[in-house]
Amino acid sequence: MRPTQTGWSTLGAGVAVYVLGVVLGYPELCVLAGALVLLVAAAFVWVLHPPTLAVERQLEPVRVRRGGAALGLVQVTNVGRRRAPRLRVEDRVGLERVTVELPPLRPAASHSTTYRLPTGRRGVFAVGPMVLDQTDPFGLVSRRRNFGSGATLWVHPRSHPVPAVRAGSTIEMDGPMDDTAPEGTIAFQGLRPYVEGDDLRMVHWRTTARTGTLMIKKHVDTNRPQVAVLLDDRSGSYPTPAWFEEAAEVAASLVEQALRAGAPVRLDTISGAVTEFVPTGARDALDLIAGLSLHADGSLARAVQSLEGETGGSVAVLISGDAMPDDPTSLDRLGGRYRRVSALLLGAETPASRRIARLEVCRAGGAAAVLALWQSGSGG
């Protein structure tokens, strides 16, 4: 229990009026001062015995897109024998607070209401516990009590459509069938000259007889449609944190599209906060991206080296800001392992796309714009 701002002002006024009454010799002012102090004392007595309440709260839904609708549903029941006065319930979502006014409740009466939760920022937010704020009729003294347990609200980044097929290039559900695919398994891709150590059972004798050169049947490993998403989470890569939010949206869009297509996905961040994360579904990937934050340092070269140790796949994408401190062309080293290697850079005033060796670099002002540029496959 403590006085509110109004309560402190009333006490201060009582002291000032008392001093004024003594100095001026007006006993009436002293009586008025005593009345003000007694009013605050009565307010303390009013809130000394709070009503007995049962409070239940749930979130619907617990996972939502940034800017989407998420509601808190609260039910308050007066389980005591006294009438509960008008109350105010406060719920906390991260550092933000939501206030709900409750009407007076008779014994055994209940009141249910809903309120909108703030979802304007991506993140993983602790919700609650709820705080019941009880005051006297004049608002002089406040008593705050915690009710219920906490909950968690996941605010996922927004997602943008990413068609699987882009200008003749696709995230291949059967894996790559061109010369970038490693040899192996049983999918026949073509013929090639014999190399010492090859299995002679793979010799294609008819072509060998026709050409006079020992030819080997080439089989490729097509069971590798992996998509690698490398998200730059270094603060120096983005002029403002708002651009990192755009980058998170690009990462979420790519991961979701790949998972919908049934392709395995690997997610890494340059800071090393996330490495070799392979989601089993979109929800756990979005939960992870929702909780990402900016870091002071990290190495693009180290992140690329980690991807070089993989067997490869269909697509490798770097997502960063246009102010990134290092050269994105180091991604070109992945060209022999991934069929398409791209760098998507956010924050550019003018959209532009170009190809540097095997690397496609797309620059645009936001998530939707850079994905549209990448989808067009116009790097030249």
Buried (B, 14 or more C-beta within 10 A) or exposed (E): EEBBEBBEEBBEBBEEBBEBBEEEEEEEBBEBBBEBBEBBEBBBEBBEEBBEBEBBBEBEEEBBBBEEEBBBEBEBBBBBEEEBBEBBBBBBBBEEEBEBEBEEBEBEBEBEBEBEBBBEBBBBBEBBBBBBBBBBEBBBBBBEEEBBEEBEBBBBBBBBEBEBEBEEBBBBEEBBBEEBBBEEBEBEBEBBEBEEEBEEEBBBEEBBEEEEEBBBBBBBBBBBBBBBBBBBBBBBBBEEEEBBBBBBBBBBBBBBBBBEBEBBBBBBBBBBBBEEBEBEEBEEBBBBBBBBEBBEEBBBEEBBEBBEEBEBBBBBBBBBBBBBEBEBEBBBBBBEBBBBBBBBBBBBEEBBBEEBEBBBBBBBBBBBBBBBBBBEBBBE
